[in-house]
Amino acid sequence: MLPDFMGIEFTPAELTTINLHADGLITLINAKKSVQLSDTERQGTASVSDERYPFVGDTFNSLAPLYPNIQPPFKVFADEQKNFNYLNQHRIIAEKIKKINDIFGDHSIAAEYFAYKYMREFYDIAKLGVQNNVPGADVVVQRLSPLFEKQGSNQPVAGGGTTPVTPT
């Protein structure tokens, strides 16, 4: 739900903490092993989707240990098990990152909405100011009017979609 007002910002100390933790996470993961796939590699590499995960899990947790005689001969199962364990660790971390990303995205959308709303109200007041010869109003209208000329007749609204705007 969109709040009535945001009126918040990060303190310098909070920004420092967030950036240090994010940089630390990046450093920690890259220190394990550098993996930088191209777009083609990302698209062409088989992954463990939610549909495949139970089968991969059954292979590592049950089938391969029960039937070592049919494990791939040039692979070391203990090393392959590490890949599966790392996959599981990543899935847990990915859920947390997704939650952070969702929360961050919602905060960003709300902040953008309120910032845009204020700018629009400021512009509308400046247009009235021009009509009444208020000092500086003409400068505001001159600087902000190109945005509205480019947007045409529809303005974005919170939650998506557009709403008609009275021509300026």
N, C-alpha and C positions, 0 to 999 in steps of 0.2 A: 504494500500500500504506500502510495506517495505521501510523505509527511506534509504537513501544512507549511513547514519552513525548515531549512537546514541550519544556517547560521553557525556552522562549525568549520574548523580548519585544524590541520595538524600543527602542533608546536614544532619548532626547530629540533628539539630533542626527540620528539616522536618520529619525525621524518628521518633523522639520523638512525634511530633504532630500526625502523622499517627497512631502510636501505642497507644497513649493516647485515641484518638477517637475510634479506634477499640475496645480497652479494655472497654471504657465507654459504647459503644453500647452493648457489651456482658454483662456487669454488669447490665445495665438498663433492658435488656430483661430477664435475669435470676432473677432479683429482682422481676419482675412481678409474675413469677411462674416458678419453675424448671420443665422442661419437657425434659426428655432424653429417647427417644424411642429406643428400640432394632431394629435390622434390620428386624426381624419378624414383629414387631409392625408397622414399617414404611410401609412394604409391605402389611400388612393385614388390615390397617385402611383405610376406605373409605375417599376419599378426594374430594374436590370441583375442578374438572378439569374445563377447559374452557367451555366444553360442558355442565357441570352440573351447572355452576355458574349462568346463567340466571334463572334457575328454583329455585335455592336456594334464589336468590335475590327476585324473585317474591313472594316466600313464606313469607319472612321477611318483604318486603316492601309493600305488598298488601294483599295476601290471609290470612295469620294468623291474622292480625289486623281486617280484614273485617269479619272473621268467628271465633271469639273467642270460640264459642261453640264446635268447633271440634279440638281445640288445645289439645295436650297431657295433660291429667289431672294431672300428677305428675311432671310437669315441670313448671317453672315460665318463662313466655314469656320474661319479661324484662331481665332476666339473659341470656336466649338464644339469645336475640337480641344483648347483649354485645359480645357474641361469633361471631356473624355475623359482627358486627362493627370491632372487632379485626381482623377478616379475611380480611376485606377491608383495614384496616390500613397496615396489613402485605403485601398485594398485592402491594400496592404503594411503600412500603419500599423495597420489593423484586425486583421490577423493577430497583430501584436505585442501589441496591447491584449487580444485574445482569450487569448493565452498568459498574459499577466499576470493576467487575470481568472480563468483556470483555476487557476493556481498560488495566487493569493490565496484563491480559493474553497476549494481543498483545505486550505490552512493554516487557514482559518477553521473548516471542518468539524472538523478534527483538534483545534483549540483548544477548540471548543465541546464536543466529545465528552469531552475530558479534564477540562474545567471541570465539566461536568455529572456525570461519573463521580465526581469528588472530592466534589462537593456531596452526591451520593447516599450515598456512604460516610460522610461527615461526619454526615449525618442518621441513618443506621442506627446509628452509634456513639452518637449523642446519645440515640436511643431506648433503647439498652442502659443508658446513663447515667441516664436517668430511673428505670429499674427499680432502679438501685443508688444513687439519691439523690446523683448527682454534681452539684456546684454548676454552674449554668448550662445543664445539659442540657435542663431543662424549657423554658427560653427558646428554645433552638435548635429544639426540636421544635415549640413553639408557632408560631414564625416560619416554619418551613419546611413544616409539615404541610399548609397550604392548597394548595400546589402538587400534592401527591400526591392530595389529595381530589378535585381538579379533573380529574386525568388518568385516573381510572378504573383499569382493570385492566391496561392495556398501557403500556409505556415505549418510547420511541424508542431504537433502537440504531444504532451506526455502520454505515454502508452502507445505511441505509433499513430499513423494516420495523419490526416491534415484537416485543417479547418479553414473555411474561407476567411479572407482578410479584406477589410474595407480598403480600397485603393488609397494610397497616400498622396 
